[in-house]
Each structure stands twice: as structure tokens, then as C-alpha cells.
């Protein structure tokens, strides 16, 4: 997929739901780091990064009243939210996308290792590699991001998130993905991403780029 099209779609997602903007770019960075650690070939790393950028593209088609609702969603409203996986997949197919790795990540990033996820109830190794990794990434970022209802971010939030990921090994998450992500975090290779557009840590001054 042309990168100009990717950027246009990401802008549409951001306009639809402002809270997804920084989240999008953090999960792309996490995805690249984890895919490279896994030794995946560069073309596949790039496809998974595009899939990460577009994982919420289906939210463009979710009604604003539900997507931005401040109060708790009803069961019926949550069922509508869950359709963003298939809506995003179908939108990309209509646009001519055929790459199974990209499409699989968009469609299957809410599947669970134990088969209790959505939209297709896939389990274990029937879930493609990209979504297996991305489920860990997406959850970690959700648990460490600034939200109106959360006052704990940064390293404290990360420690709690890592415990939640560990607790979900073998049920919600692929154990190997949890271990790999935790190792990356503990080795301080991805800790900087935690703060990317996510708190009041000053942006480093790298001097005049010219």
C-alpha cells in the first residue's frame, strides 16, 4: 500500500478519534522493535508496521456517538465497537489490499490465544504471527496511555501492565510474545516509546537538522 494512502487513512482515524493519534505511532514503534527482535525479514517487518498503523482503520465507520461516548458502553454498543476489526479489513480489501499479513493484523488483533477473542474466535497457532505479537503491544499501550480516568502512567503503569501481560499468558496472550516484549522492555530497548507523545517528558533537542 502506498505510504501516502497510509498517512491519509491514519489522519482520518485521528480525526475520528483523537485519542488514537499518539497510540497509533507508539504501537508502530513497538511493532517494529518486536518484529526485528523476532528476526523477521525486513519486508514482513514493514508490512506489519503498516498493519499496526492501520489496525484501527475500521473505527472510521463506527458512529461518533458510540466511539467517543464518555460513559460506559452498553453490551449492544460494545458489539458495534467490536465490528471495527471486520470493517477495517473489508475497507482495505475494497481498496485493493491483498497482503495477508497486513490484512490479518487489522482483522485479528483482538483475537485471544484461548479462542475467546473476536471477530472469528481463532485460537493458538490459527492466529497469524502478526496479530499474536500485536495483541500484547496493543494491550500494553492501552494500559500505559494517558486517559481521563487514569492518573498512573510512565514506569509505574508499565510495571502493572507487564504483570497483567504475565497473568494473561496462555489465555489472552501468546506466551512467547509476552516473554519477548517483556525482555525488550527490561533491556531498556523500548522504554523510550512509553513516553512518546504520552506525558510531559520534554522532547529531546537534537539540534539544527540542517
C-alpha positions in Angstrom: 0.0 0.0 0.0 1.3 3.4 -0.9 2.6 5.3 2.1 0.6 8.5 1.1 -2.6 6.4 1.3 -1.5 5.0 4.7 -0.9 8.5 6.0 -4.2 9.7 4.7 -6.0 6.8 6.4 -4.2 7.5 9.7 -5.2 11.1 9.5 -8.8 10.0 9.0 -8.6 7.8 12.1 -7.1 10.6 14.2 -9.9 13.0 13.1 -12.5 10.4 14.0 -11.0 9.6 17.4 -8.3 12.0 18.8 -7.3 9.6 21.5 -5.9 7.2 18.9 -3.3 9.5 17.3 -0.3 9.1 19.6 -1.4 5.5 20.3 -1.1 4.7 16.6 2.6 5.8 16.4 3.6 4.2 19.6 2.3 0.8 18.6 4.0 1.1 15.2 7.3 1.7 17.1 6.7 -1.3 19.4 5.8 -3.4 16.5 9.0 -2.7 14.6 11.1 -3.4 17.7 9.4 -6.7 18.5 9.3 -7.9 14.8 13.0 -7.1 14.4 13.8 -8.9 17.7 12.0 -11.9 16.4 14.3 -11.9 13.4 11.6 -11.4 10.8 12.6 -10.4 7.3 12.6 -6.7 6.5 9.7 -6.8 4.0 7.5 -8.5 6.6 8.5 -6.1 9.3 7.4 -3.2 7.0 4.0 -4.9 6.3 3.4 -5.5 10.0 4.2 -1.9 10.8 1.7 -0.7 8.2 -0.8 -3.1 9.7 -0.1 -1.6 13.1 -0.6 1.9 11.8 -4.0 0.9 10.3 -5.2 -1.5 13.0 -8.0 0.8 14.0 -9.0 2.0 10.5 -12.4 0.3 10.9 -13.2 2.9 13.6 -13.7 5.4 10.8 -17.0 3.6 10.2 -18.2 3.4 13.8 -20.8 6.1 14.8 -19.3 9.0 16.6 -21.9 8.8 19.4 -20.5 5.3 20.3 -16.9 5.8 19.6 -16.5 8.9 21.7 -19.1 8.1 24.4 -17.7 9.2 27.8 -19.8 6.8 29.9 -19.8 3.0 30.0 -20.8 1.3 26.7 -23.9 -0.9 26.7 -23.4 -4.5 25.5 -25.0 -3.6 22.2 -22.7 -0.6 21.8 -19.7 -2.7 22.6 -20.8 -5.2 19.9 -20.8 -2.4 17.4 -17.3 -1.3 18.6 -16.0 -4.8 18.0 -17.0 -4.6 14.3 -14.1 -2.2 13.7 -11.9 -5.3 13.1 -14.0 -6.6 10.2 -14.9 -3.1 9.0 -11.2 -2.2 8.7 -10.4 -5.4 7.0 -13.2 -5.0 4.5 -12.3 -1.4 3.8 -8.7 -2.3 2.9 -9.9 -5.2 0.7 -12.1 -2.8 -1.2 -9.1 -0.5 -1.7 -7.3 -3.4 -3.3 -5.0 -4.5 -0.5 -4.1 -8.2 -0.8 -1.2 -8.7 1.6 -2.3 -11.3 4.1 0.0 -10.1 6.9 -1.4 -6.6 6.8 -5.0 -7.7 6.5 -4.6 -10.3 9.1 -3.3 -7.9 11.7 -6.1 -5.5 11.1 -8.8 -8.2 11.3 -7.4 -10.4 14.1 -5.7 -8.0 16.6 -8.4 -8.7 19.1 -8.3 -12.5 18.9 -7.1 -14.3 22.0 -4.8 -17.3 22.4 -7.6 -19.2 24.2 -10.1 -18.6 21.4 -12.3 -16.2 23.3 -11.5 -13.1 21.2 -13.1 -11.6 18.2 -14.2 -11.5 15.4 -13.5 -15.1 14.4 -12.8 -16.8 17.7 -9.4 -18.0 16.4 -7.2 -19.8 18.9 -3.5 -20.6 19.3 -1.5 -21.0 16.2 -4.5 -20.5 14.0 -3.9 -16.8 14.8 -1.4 -15.3 12.4 2.0 -14.3 13.8 1.4 -10.6 13.4 -1.8 -10.4 15.5 -0.2 -12.7 18.1 2.5 -10.2 18.7 0.2 -7.2 18.3 -2.3 -8.3 20.9 0.5 -7.8 23.5 1.6 -4.5 22.1 -1.9 -3.0 21.9 -2.8 -4.1 25.4 0.4 -2.7 26.9 0.0 0.6 25.2 -3.7 0.8 26.3 -2.6 0.1 29.9 0.1 2.8 29.9 -1.5 5.6 27.9 -2.9 8.9 29.2 -6.6 8.6 29.7 -9.1 10.9 31.6 -9.8 8.1 34.1 -6.2 7.1 34.7 -3.6 9.0 36.7 -0.9 6.5 36.6 1.4 6.5 33.5 5.1 6.0 32.8 7.2 3.4 34.5 4.7 2.7 37.3 2.0 1.9 34.8 4.4 -0.2 32.8 5.2 -2.4 35.7 1.5 -3.0 36.3 0.9 -3.6 32.6 3.8 -6.2 32.5 2.2 -8.0 35.4 -1.2 -8.1 33.6 0.5 -9.4 30.4 2.2 -12.1 32.5 -1.1 -13.1 34.1 -2.7 -13.4 30.6 0.0 -15.7 29.2 -1.6 -18.8 27.7 -5.1 -17.4 27.9 -5.4 -13.9 26.4 -1.8 -13.8 25.0 0.7 -15.9 23.2 3.3 -16.7 25.9 6.3 -16.2 23.5 5.1 -12.7 22.6 4.7 -11.7 26.3 8.2 -13.0 27.1 9.7 -11.3 24.1 8.0 -7.9 24.8 9.0 -8.1 28.5 12.6 -8.9 27.6 12.7 -5.9 25.3 11.3 -3.6 28.0 13.6 -4.9 30.7 16.6 -4.4 28.5 15.5 -0.8 28.1 15.4 -1.0 24.3 11.8 0.2 24.1 11.3 2.2 27.3 11.6 5.5 25.5 8.5 4.6 23.4 6.5 4.6 26.6 6.8 8.4 26.7 6.3 9.1 23.1 3.5 11.7 23.0 2.3 10.3 26.3 3.4 12.5 29.1 5.2 15.7 30.0 8.7 14.4 29.4 10.5 17.1 27.3 11.2 16.3 23.6 15.0 15.9 23.2 16.7 18.7 21.4 18.8 17.1 18.7 20.0 20.5 17.4 19.5 22.0 14.0 18.9 19.2 11.4 20.1 21.4 8.5 
